[in-house]
Amino acid sequence: MAHPSVTLLRRSRPPDPRDGATQRVAPPDGGFAWISFSAHRLADGETIARAGDDHEVGIVIAEGSASVTAGADRFPGLGSRAGIFDGPPPPVVLVAPGQALEVRAEGPATVLVASAPLAGATPVPTRAIDPATMRVEERGSGQTARRVHHLLPAEAPAAKLILVEVFTPGGNWSSYPPHKHDTQDPPREALLEELYWYRFAKPAQAFAFARVYTADRSLDEALTPMDDDLVLVPRGYHPVGMPAGYDGYYLNVMAGPGRDWRFTLDPDHAWLMDWSPTAPR
């Protein structure tokens, strides 16, 4: 079992009156060293403020519309969908370290903020990423079919963060076959921590099954995240199943010493691999 100080499932909380945060994690939560994350539900005109520091920051306008100010840069009217399941990818603003930022909701909005320390990497200038430029992938087949939105993939310019969202139909599996990326062993595998933020088409009662485990089972957790919950993956294999009848979504945040997405399959389940990790990157 996991060490008792490590809690991998984080339940949603009522919005913080200061900035609408329903989730907030940062190292050493979950054994993380790299990833910080917060989810915010904002009413019209409400704001998120963050001082500049040594972190690269990724802002995802997951639902609704908002403006983002980062240093001297301002990006007004960012938004592509009213709800998570409405279709297109969301806009993303990548903010370079050292820039103070403010996010202001333009109507009701759900905003996600991910960050990771620069730690000697070369910073990338602040920019807004247009959803129309993001790659959409249909991955897997049959009961492993899912849709992947590559918001900030490993091949896109950034210093630390990788951001991906995945839509999995009820009854299907994703993050599958089970794989891990917790060892720095290039070119076979690269160390990346990972976080999952969940949403569901039927949020009141829906849930997923998530397992996080290592080969020696020193870590082996079976988790049942619900709407707006987090699962933290500091190490190990990490498959996800959506129960029949409950279409699910998650945002993946990954960060580590580098940004090379290279993983190792669980050899017990590698025979189930039905997609190519060498597809356009």
C-alpha distance (Angstrom), angle and dihedral (degrees) to the residues before:
residue distance angle dihedral
M1 . . .
A2 3.78 . .
H3 3.78 119.2 .
P4 3.84 106.8 -87.3
S5 3.82 92.3 -117.7
V6 3.82 91.0 60.5
T7 3.82 115.4 84.1
L8 3.79 111.7 -177.0
L9 3.84 99.0 -179.9
R10 3.81 117.3 66.8
R11 3.80 116.6 -172.0
S12 3.81 121.9 -143.7
R13 3.80 116.6 -97.8
P14 3.82 132.5 -157.0
P15 3.81 111.1 -82.4
D16 3.80 114.8 -82.5
P17 3.83 106.2 -115.9
R18 3.80 90.0 -136.2
D19 3.82 97.9 60.9
G20 3.81 109.8 -10.9
A21 3.82 93.8 -103.5
T22 3.80 114.4 167.0
Q23 3.80 93.8 170.6
R24 3.78 131.4 30.3
V25 3.82 126.3 170.0
A26 3.80 133.3 162.4
P27 3.81 136.4 162.6
P28 2.98 129.7 -35.7
D29 3.85 87.6 29.6
G30 3.80 110.2 115.1
G31 3.78 90.5 0.8
F32 3.81 90.8 -66.5
A33 3.79 122.0 156.7
W34 3.82 98.8 174.3
I35 3.81 116.2 26.4
S36 3.80 127.8 79.9
F37 3.82 119.7 174.8
S38 3.78 142.5 171.9
A39 3.82 133.9 -179.2
H40 3.81 119.6 -151.9
R41 3.79 133.7 -166.6
L42 3.79 107.6 -159.8
A43 3.79 133.7 -172.3
D44 3.81 120.5 -145.5
G45 3.80 110.0 -61.2
E46 3.79 96.4 9.5
T47 3.78 116.5 131.9
I48 3.80 145.8 -150.8
A49 3.80 115.5 -149.6
R50 3.80 127.5 -169.0
A51 3.79 130.2 177.0
G52 3.77 119.2 -130.6
D53 3.80 114.7 -95.1
D54 3.81 140.5 150.8
H55 3.84 93.4 -69.3
E56 3.79 130.4 103.6
V57 3.82 105.8 -133.6
G58 3.81 129.8 -152.8
I59 3.81 118.1 -163.1
V60 3.81 117.7 -163.6
I61 3.83 117.8 -166.5
A62 3.80 91.0 -151.7
E63 3.82 97.3 173.3
G64 3.79 133.8 8.8
S65 3.79 124.9 -2.5
A66 3.80 135.8 -59.1
S67 3.78 142.7 162.7
V68 3.78 121.8 -124.7
T69 3.80 125.8 -154.4
A70 3.82 117.3 -169.6
G71 3.78 115.2 174.4
A72 3.81 106.2 -54.8
D73 3.81 93.2 -16.8
R74 3.81 121.2 95.9
F75 3.80 125.5 -172.4
P76 3.82 110.7 -173.4
G77 3.79 129.3 -170.2
L78 3.79 98.4 17.8
G79 3.79 114.0 171.2
S80 3.81 140.1 108.3
R81 3.82 107.2 -180.0
A82 3.77 140.4 29.6
G83 3.81 92.3 -142.3
I84 3.79 138.0 19.5
F85 3.82 93.0 -108.4
D86 3.81 96.0 47.1
G87 3.79 96.0 101.8
P88 3.80 124.4 -107.6
P89 3.79 126.8 77.8
P90 3.81 116.7 -96.9
P91 3.81 126.1 -110.3
V92 3.79 117.3 -98.8
V93 3.80 130.3 -157.5
L94 3.79 115.6 -156.6
V95 3.81 110.1 -156.9
A96 3.80 122.1 -159.5
P97 3.82 119.2 -129.8
G98 3.79 116.6 -86.6
Q99 3.80 97.2 33.4
A100 3.79 120.6 118.5
L101 3.79 111.4 -137.7
E102 3.79 141.4 -162.8
V103 3.79 128.1 -167.0
R104 3.83 116.5 -162.3
A105 3.80 121.3 -169.7
E106 3.81 117.1 -128.6
G107 3.78 96.0 -158.6
P108 3.82 122.1 -27.4
A109 3.80 110.7 -22.3
T110 3.79 142.5 172.6
V111 3.79 111.4 -145.2
L112 3.81 127.4 -175.1
V113 3.80 122.3 -159.0
A114 3.81 121.0 -164.2
S115 3.79 126.9 175.6
A116 3.79 143.4 171.6
P117 3.81 132.6 -173.8
L118 3.79 116.3 -97.3
A119 3.83 91.1 -132.5
G120 3.79 95.6 -176.1
A121 3.81 97.4 -41.9
T122 3.80 119.3 133.1
P123 3.82 110.0 -96.9
V124 3.80 119.8 -123.1
P125 3.83 120.2 -142.5
T126 3.79 118.9 -101.5
R127 3.80 113.8 -93.3
A128 3.80 143.6 158.2
I129 3.80 115.7 -120.7
D130 3.81 115.7 -142.4
P131 3.84 114.2 -135.2
A132 3.81 88.7 -137.3
T133 3.81 89.4 67.4
M134 3.83 95.2 51.7
R135 3.79 120.4 105.9
V136 3.82 116.1 -119.5
E137 3.81 115.3 -158.0
E138 3.79 131.9 -168.3
R139 3.80 101.7 -148.3
G140 3.81 130.7 -169.9
S141 3.80 128.8 -1.4
G142 3.79 138.9 -107.5
Q143 3.81 109.6 -9.0
T144 3.81 91.7 2.1
A145 3.82 96.1 52.8
R146 3.80 115.0 125.9
R147 3.82 139.2 149.3
V148 3.79 120.2 -114.6
H149 3.82 125.7 -160.0
H150 3.82 110.4 -160.7
L151 3.82 99.2 -150.0
L152 3.81 97.0 166.4
P153 3.81 107.9 -2.5
A154 3.78 127.3 -174.7
E155 3.82 91.6 -96.9
A156 3.84 93.6 55.3
P157 3.83 119.1 90.8
A158 3.81 111.3 -90.6
A159 3.79 137.4 120.7
K160 3.80 102.9 -131.2
L161 3.81 117.6 -16.7
I162 3.81 131.0 91.2
L163 3.84 116.1 -173.2
V164 3.80 124.4 -171.3
E165 3.81 133.4 161.5
V166 3.80 124.2 -154.3
F167 3.82 130.7 -163.2
T168 3.81 114.0 -158.7
P169 3.84 122.3 -174.3
G170 3.79 118.5 -129.4
G171 3.80 110.7 -85.8
N172 3.82 93.2 27.3
W173 3.78 135.0 106.4
S174 3.79 130.1 -133.1
S175 3.79 137.8 178.9
Y176 3.77 76.2 50.3
P177 2.98 141.8 -169.8
P178 3.82 89.8 32.7
H179 3.80 110.2 -96.2
K180 3.78 138.1 169.8
H181 3.81 138.3 -151.8
D182 3.79 103.9 -175.5
T183 3.82 100.6 116.8
Q184 3.78 128.0 75.8
D185 3.82 99.1 -136.6
P186 3.82 109.0 133.4
P187 2.92 133.9 -128.9
R188 3.82 91.7 12.4
E189 3.80 98.8 49.4
A190 3.83 138.9 -2.1
L191 3.80 127.7 -153.8
L192 3.80 112.6 -110.3
E193 3.80 126.8 157.4
E194 3.80 113.5 -145.3
L195 3.79 138.5 -154.2
Y196 3.82 128.9 -166.6
W197 3.83 122.1 -154.5
Y198 3.81 110.7 -168.8
R199 3.80 134.7 -148.8
F200 3.82 130.6 169.2
A201 3.80 136.8 -155.9
K202 3.84 88.1 -129.3
P203 3.80 99.1 37.7
A204 3.80 100.2 175.4
Q205 3.80 97.2 68.6
A206 3.83 108.8 4.6
F207 3.78 124.0 114.0
A208 3.80 141.2 167.5
F209 3.77 134.7 -139.9
A210 3.79 114.5 -123.8
R211 3.79 125.2 178.3
V212 3.81 124.8 -166.2
Y213 3.79 114.3 -172.1
T214 3.80 144.1 150.8
A215 3.79 126.7 -138.8
D216 3.81 92.1 -106.6
R217 3.85 91.2 45.3
S218 3.81 91.6 -126.0
L219 3.81 80.9 131.3
D220 3.81 114.7 36.1
E221 3.80 117.1 148.5
A222 3.83 128.5 164.4
L223 3.81 109.6 -159.8
T224 3.82 136.1 -175.3
P225 3.82 108.6 -152.5
M226 3.81 118.8 -170.4
D227 3.81 132.7 -168.6
D228 3.83 113.6 -36.9
D229 3.82 91.8 3.5
L230 3.80 124.7 134.9
V231 3.79 131.0 -138.2
L232 3.81 115.9 -163.2
V233 3.80 119.7 -151.2
P234 3.81 110.0 -168.8
R235 3.82 90.9 161.9
G236 3.79 142.9 -18.5
Y237 3.81 138.3 52.2
H238 3.81 115.3 -42.7
P239 3.85 121.0 -170.1
V240 3.83 122.5 172.9
G241 3.82 129.8 -151.3
M242 3.82 127.7 -167.9
P243 3.83 114.8 -151.6
A244 3.80 116.9 -122.8
G245 3.79 112.0 -83.2
Y246 3.80 95.8 24.2
D247 3.79 117.2 94.4
G248 3.80 109.2 -158.7
Y249 3.78 142.2 -163.4
Y250 3.74 135.7 -165.0
L251 3.77 136.7 -177.7
N252 3.80 113.9 -140.8
V253 3.78 119.7 -150.5
M254 3.80 115.6 -170.8
A255 3.80 130.4 -179.1
G256 3.78 138.4 154.7
P257 3.79 142.6 133.4
G258 3.82 89.7 -45.5
R259 3.82 139.3 3.4
D260 3.80 102.3 -115.0
W261 3.84 108.5 126.0
R262 3.80 102.4 -146.6
F263 3.78 120.6 146.6
T264 3.79 143.1 178.2
L265 3.81 122.2 -130.9
D266 3.79 121.2 -132.7
P267 3.82 98.7 -103.5
D268 3.82 90.8 -140.0
H269 3.81 90.2 63.6
A270 3.81 104.1 26.5
W271 3.82 90.0 106.9
L272 3.82 87.8 72.9
M273 3.81 94.0 63.4
D274 3.83 107.6 127.8
W275 3.81 103.6 161.9
S276 3.78 135.2 61.3
P277 3.82 119.1 -113.3
T278 3.81 86.9 -163.9
A279 3.82 92.6 63.9
P280 3.86 113.7 122.0
R281 3.80 107.4 -41.2
